[in-house]
Amino acid sequence: MKKSQRSFWEILQRAGFDGFILALMGAVFLAWLWPYPGTVSAPVQLGKIAGYGVSVIFFFYGLKLNLTQLRVGLSNTRLHLIIHAATFVLFPLLALAIKPFFQNPEDHTLWLGIFFLAALPGTVSSAVVMVSLAGGNIPAAIFNASLSSLLGVFITPLWMGLVMSTSSMRFDMTDVILKLIVQVLLPVVAGMLMHRFWGTFADQYRKALSNFDKGVIILIVYTSFCESFANRVFSLIGWQELFMLIGGVVSLFFLVYGILSFLAKILHFNHEDRITALFCGSKKSLVQGAVMSKVLFAGMASAGVLLLPILLYHASQLLIVSSIAQRLSRETR
């Protein structure tokens, strides 16, 4: 393997594009091949186990969150506003703009999945890795990626509540808020309170905790797709729609990336801040998407369809951004 090819795959592995992506694909294939163990009628409730895993993930997220670092990173206000406006405003508005093209009932479910992708927060680990590789502002990347995940706990459900309250899908906002408090908010707060005591432990075993997160995500994806395959939800989506969805999520990435590039130019960001704005503002978190889906779409047969856009976006963004990061790193040498 050539040196450039090795470095490309090393970047992908550092960003999370390794056995995890293959495991996610395997989980979807297994759900198609053998959906029964992941359905509610199975003797072992894998969905409930995954639900408990969600709370543990958010507890460890709070445990790893360093509030001192967040306070230090507050000074670069313009950069922060651009990143979070893109993440939580620009993305959802673009998704709302294409809603008229999804008028059929079966298409509406797919659009909800696209909007769910648009309403999610940005990634943490892969965004920081790519910013570091391209020579961007690493402290700002850490600050914004962490803050984005924290804000997403509140903003993502609010966006989904607005669009789903007018849809035919069942969405009890009171029930969702209660689940968010119990499964997400309380574990995050508990973790943050315990950071001063166990924060070193979380840093020391960061890799093991990351592997636990990935295991729970794989289980959530498996159970979500089991319900969808068992209820034949995917019979409404053909290969043509799938390829159009792939093209759509890639186009969404480049559209947001282009808008961020334009804004960074007219705001006269320096090279480091421009890279941070581009990478942190255009990425979306599969981890948050999977765990949030467990709370927001609990019991829905279409949960697999709703997760499909973020799965495709996650793989696409890693491939595209790693390529861009490599080019930028060569330019700064």
C-alpha positions as CSV (number, residue, x, y, z in Angstrom):
1,M,0.0,0.0,0.0
2,K,1.3,3.4,-0.9
3,K,2.3,5.9,1.7
4,S,-0.5,8.3,0.7
5,Q,-3.0,5.5,0.9
6,R,-1.8,4.4,4.3
7,S,-2.1,8.0,5.7
8,F,-5.6,8.3,4.2
9,W,-6.8,5.2,6.0
10,E,-5.0,6.2,9.2
11,I,-6.9,9.4,9.2
12,L,-10.2,7.6,8.6
13,Q,-9.4,5.2,11.5
14,R,-8.6,8.1,13.8
15,A,-11.9,9.8,12.9
16,G,-13.9,6.6,13.6
17,F,-14.2,5.2,10.0
18,D,-12.9,1.7,10.8
19,G,-14.5,-1.4,12.2
20,F,-17.3,0.7,13.7
21,I,-18.7,1.5,10.3
22,L,-18.4,-2.1,9.2
23,A,-20.1,-3.2,12.4
24,L,-23.0,-0.8,11.7
25,M,-23.4,-2.2,8.2
26,G,-23.3,-5.7,9.7
27,A,-26.0,-4.8,12.3
28,V,-28.3,-3.5,9.5
29,F,-27.6,-6.7,7.5
30,L,-28.3,-8.9,10.5
31,A,-31.5,-7.0,11.2
32,W,-32.6,-7.7,7.6
33,L,-31.6,-11.4,7.9
34,W,-32.9,-12.1,11.4
35,P,-35.1,-9.3,12.8
36,Y,-36.9,-11.3,15.5
37,P,-34.4,-10.9,18.4
38,G,-34.6,-7.1,18.1
39,T,-38.3,-6.8,18.1
40,V,-40.6,-6.2,21.1
41,S,-42.0,-9.7,20.9
42,A,-38.6,-11.3,21.5
43,P,-38.1,-12.9,25.0
44,V,-35.0,-10.8,25.7
45,Q,-35.8,-7.1,25.3
46,L,-32.7,-5.8,23.5
47,G,-34.4,-2.5,23.0
48,K,-34.7,-1.9,26.8
49,I,-31.1,-2.9,27.3
50,A,-30.1,-0.3,24.7
51,G,-32.3,2.2,26.5
52,Y,-30.3,1.7,29.7
53,G,-27.1,2.0,27.7
54,V,-28.3,5.5,26.6
55,S,-28.3,6.7,30.1
56,V,-24.8,5.3,30.8
57,I,-23.5,7.0,27.6
58,F,-24.8,10.4,28.7
59,F,-23.4,9.8,32.3
60,F,-20.0,9.2,30.9
61,Y,-20.4,12.2,28.5
62,G,-21.0,14.4,31.6
63,L,-18.1,12.8,33.4
64,K,-15.7,13.7,30.5
65,L,-17.0,17.2,30.2
66,N,-14.5,19.7,31.5
67,L,-16.4,22.9,32.4
68,T,-13.1,24.8,32.9
69,Q,-12.1,24.2,29.3
70,L,-15.6,25.4,28.2
71,R,-15.2,28.6,30.1
72,V,-11.8,29.3,28.7
73,G,-13.1,28.8,25.1
74,L,-15.8,31.4,25.4
75,S,-13.8,34.4,24.1
76,N,-14.1,33.7,20.3
77,T,-17.8,34.7,20.1
78,R,-18.1,35.1,16.3
79,L,-16.7,31.7,15.6
80,H,-19.0,30.1,18.1
81,L,-22.1,31.8,16.8
82,I,-21.3,30.8,13.2
83,I,-20.8,27.1,14.1
84,H,-23.9,26.7,16.2
85,A,-26.1,28.8,13.9
86,A,-25.1,26.4,11.1
87,T,-25.6,23.3,13.2
88,F,-28.9,24.2,14.8
89,V,-30.5,26.8,12.4
90,L,-29.1,26.5,8.9
91,F,-29.3,22.7,8.7
92,P,-32.9,22.6,9.9
93,L,-34.0,25.5,7.6
94,L,-32.5,23.7,4.6
95,A,-34.4,20.5,5.5
96,L,-37.6,22.5,5.9
97,A,-37.0,24.0,2.4
98,I,-37.1,20.6,0.7
99,K,-40.2,19.4,2.6
100,P,-42.6,20.2,-0.4
101,F,-40.8,17.5,-2.4
102,F,-41.9,14.8,0.1
103,Q,-45.7,14.9,-0.1
104,N,-46.5,11.2,-0.2
105,P,-47.0,9.6,3.3
106,E,-44.2,7.1,2.7
107,D,-41.9,9.9,1.6
108,H,-42.8,12.0,4.6
109,T,-41.2,9.4,6.9
110,L,-38.0,9.7,5.0
111,W,-38.1,13.5,5.2
112,L,-38.5,13.2,8.9
113,G,-35.3,11.2,9.0
114,I,-33.6,13.9,7.0
115,F,-34.9,16.6,9.3
116,F,-33.7,14.5,12.3
117,L,-30.2,14.5,10.8
118,A,-30.4,18.3,10.3
119,A,-31.5,18.9,13.9
120,L,-28.7,16.9,15.4
121,P,-25.6,18.4,17.1
122,G,-22.1,18.2,15.7
123,T,-19.6,15.4,16.4
124,V,-16.8,15.7,19.0
125,S,-14.0,13.3,18.4
126,S,-13.9,13.2,14.6
127,A,-14.3,17.0,14.3
128,V,-11.4,17.7,16.6
129,V,-9.2,15.1,14.8
130,M,-9.9,16.7,11.4
131,V,-9.4,20.2,12.7
132,S,-6.1,19.1,14.2
133,L,-5.0,17.5,10.9
134,A,-5.8,20.5,8.8
135,G,-4.1,22.9,11.1
136,G,-7.2,24.6,12.6
137,N,-8.0,26.1,16.0
138,I,-8.0,23.0,18.2
139,P,-9.1,24.6,21.5
140,A,-12.0,26.2,19.7
141,A,-12.9,22.9,18.1
142,I,-12.9,21.1,21.4
143,F,-15.0,23.9,22.9
144,N,-17.6,24.0,20.1
145,A,-17.8,20.2,19.7
146,S,-18.5,19.8,23.4
147,L,-20.9,22.6,23.6
148,S,-22.8,21.4,20.5
149,S,-23.4,18.0,22.1
150,L,-24.6,19.6,25.3
151,L,-27.0,22.0,23.4
152,G,-28.3,19.2,21.3
153,V,-29.8,17.5,24.3
154,F,-32.3,20.4,24.4
155,I,-32.5,21.8,20.9
156,T,-32.8,18.5,18.9
157,P,-36.0,17.4,20.7
158,L,-37.5,20.9,20.4
159,W,-37.0,20.9,16.6
160,M,-38.4,17.4,16.3
161,G,-41.4,18.3,18.5
162,L,-42.2,21.2,16.2
163,V,-42.3,19.1,13.0
164,M,-43.7,15.9,14.5
165,S,-46.6,17.6,16.3
166,T,-48.1,18.4,12.9
167,S,-47.4,15.0,11.4
168,S,-49.5,11.8,11.5
169,M,-46.8,10.1,13.6
170,R,-47.4,9.6,17.3
171,F,-45.3,12.1,19.3
172,D,-46.3,12.9,22.9
173,M,-44.0,15.8,23.8
174,T,-44.8,15.4,27.5
175,D,-43.7,11.8,27.5
176,V,-40.6,12.7,25.5
177,I,-39.6,15.5,27.9
178,L,-40.0,13.1,30.8
179,K,-37.8,10.5,29.1
180,L,-35.2,13.2,28.2
181,I,-35.0,14.2,31.9
182,V,-34.6,10.7,33.1
183,Q,-32.5,9.1,30.4
184,V,-30.4,12.1,29.2
185,L,-30.4,15.2,31.4
186,L,-30.1,13.6,34.8
187,P,-27.2,11.3,33.8
188,V,-25.4,14.2,32.1
189,V,-25.8,16.4,35.3
190,A,-24.7,13.5,37.5
191,G,-21.6,12.9,35.3
192,M,-20.7,16.6,35.4
193,L,-21.1,16.7,39.2
194,M,-18.8,13.6,39.5
195,H,-16.2,15.0,37.1
196,R,-14.0,16.4,39.9
197,F,-13.8,12.9,41.4
198,W,-13.9,10.6,38.4
199,G,-12.8,12.9,35.6
200,T,-9.3,11.4,35.6
201,F,-10.8,7.9,35.4
202,A,-12.8,8.9,32.4
203,D,-9.7,10.3,30.7
204,Q,-7.6,7.3,31.6
205,Y,-10.2,4.9,30.1
206,R,-11.4,7.1,27.3
207,K,-10.9,4.4,24.7
208,A,-12.7,1.7,26.6
209,L,-15.6,4.1,27.2
210,S,-15.7,5.0,23.5
211,N,-15.9,1.3,22.7
212,F,-18.8,1.0,25.1
213,D,-20.5,3.9,23.4
214,K,-20.0,2.2,20.0
215,G,-21.4,-1.1,21.3
216,V,-24.6,0.6,22.5
217,I,-24.9,2.4,19.2
218,I,-24.6,-0.8,17.3
219,L,-27.3,-2.4,19.5
220,I,-29.6,0.6,19.0
221,V,-29.2,0.5,15.2
222,Y,-29.8,-3.2,15.2
223,T,-33.0,-3.0,17.2
224,S,-34.3,0.0,15.3
225,F,-33.8,-1.7,11.9
226,C,-35.3,-5.0,13.3
227,E,-38.6,-3.3,14.0
228,S,-38.5,-1.6,10.5
229,F,-37.7,-4.8,8.7
230,A,-40.2,-6.8,10.7
231,N,-43.0,-4.4,9.8
232,R,-41.8,-4.2,6.2
233,V,-41.3,-0.4,6.4
234,F,-38.4,-0.6,3.9
235,S,-40.6,-2.1,1.3
236,L,-41.6,1.5,0.5
237,I,-38.0,2.5,-0.3
238,G,-36.5,1.3,-3.5
239,W,-32.9,1.5,-4.8
240,Q,-33.7,4.7,-6.7
241,E,-34.8,6.4,-3.5
242,L,-31.8,5.1,-1.7
243,F,-29.3,6.5,-4.2
244,M,-31.2,9.8,-4.3
245,L,-30.9,9.9,-0.5
246,I,-27.2,9.3,-0.7
247,G,-26.9,12.1,-3.2
248,G,-29.1,14.3,-1.1
249,V,-27.0,14.0,2.1
250,V,-23.8,14.6,0.2
251,S,-25.3,17.7,-1.4
252,L,-26.5,18.9,2.0
253,F,-22.9,18.6,3.3
254,F,-21.4,20.6,0.4
255,L,-24.1,23.2,0.6
256,V,-23.5,23.9,4.3
257,Y,-19.8,23.7,3.8
258,G,-20.0,26.2,1.0
259,I,-22.1,28.6,3.0
260,L,-19.7,28.4,5.9
261,S,-16.8,29.0,3.7
262,F,-18.5,32.2,2.3
263,L,-19.3,33.4,5.8
264,A,-15.8,32.8,7.1
265,K,-14.5,34.8,4.2
266,I,-16.7,37.8,4.6
267,L,-16.1,37.8,8.3
268,H,-12.3,37.8,7.7
269,F,-11.6,34.7,9.8
270,N,-8.0,33.7,10.0
271,H,-6.9,30.4,8.5
272,E,-7.2,28.4,11.8
273,D,-10.7,29.7,12.7
274,R,-11.9,29.2,9.1
275,I,-11.0,25.5,9.3
276,T,-12.7,25.1,12.6
277,A,-15.9,26.7,11.4
278,L,-15.9,24.5,8.3
279,F,-15.4,21.3,10.0
280,C,-17.3,21.8,13.3
281,G,-20.3,23.5,11.6
282,S,-20.8,20.9,8.8
283,K,-20.5,17.7,10.8
284,K,-23.4,15.7,12.5
285,S,-23.2,13.2,15.3
286,L,-24.2,9.6,14.7
287,V,-23.7,8.9,18.4
288,Q,-26.2,11.6,19.4
289,G,-28.5,10.6,16.6
290,A,-28.7,7.0,17.7
291,V,-29.2,7.7,21.4
292,M,-31.7,10.4,20.7
293,S,-33.7,8.2,18.4
294,K,-34.0,5.7,21.3
295,V,-35.8,8.4,23.3
296,L,-37.7,10.3,20.5
297,F,-38.8,7.4,18.4
298,A,-39.3,4.7,21.0
299,G,-41.8,2.1,19.8
300,M,-42.0,3.4,16.3
301,A,-41.8,0.8,13.5
302,S,-40.2,3.3,11.2
303,A,-37.2,4.0,13.6
304,G,-34.8,2.4,11.1
305,V,-35.9,4.7,8.3
306,L,-35.5,7.7,10.5
307,L,-31.9,6.6,11.3
308,L,-31.0,5.9,7.7
309,P,-30.1,9.5,6.7
310,I,-27.7,10.0,9.6
311,L,-26.0,6.7,9.0
312,L,-25.4,7.7,5.3
313,Y,-24.3,11.2,6.3
314,H,-21.9,9.9,8.9
315,A,-20.1,7.7,6.5
316,S,-20.1,10.4,3.8
317,Q,-18.8,13.2,6.0
318,L,-15.9,11.1,7.2
319,L,-14.8,10.3,3.7
320,I,-15.2,13.8,2.4
321,V,-13.8,15.7,5.3
322,S,-10.8,13.4,5.6
323,S,-10.0,14.1,2.0
324,I,-10.4,17.9,2.5
325,A,-8.3,17.8,5.7
326,Q,-5.5,16.0,3.9
327,R,-5.4,18.7,1.2
328,L,-5.5,21.5,3.7
329,S,-2.7,19.9,5.7
330,R,-0.5,19.8,2.6
331,E,-1.2,23.5,1.9
332,T,-0.1,24.6,5.3
333,R,3.3,22.8,5.1
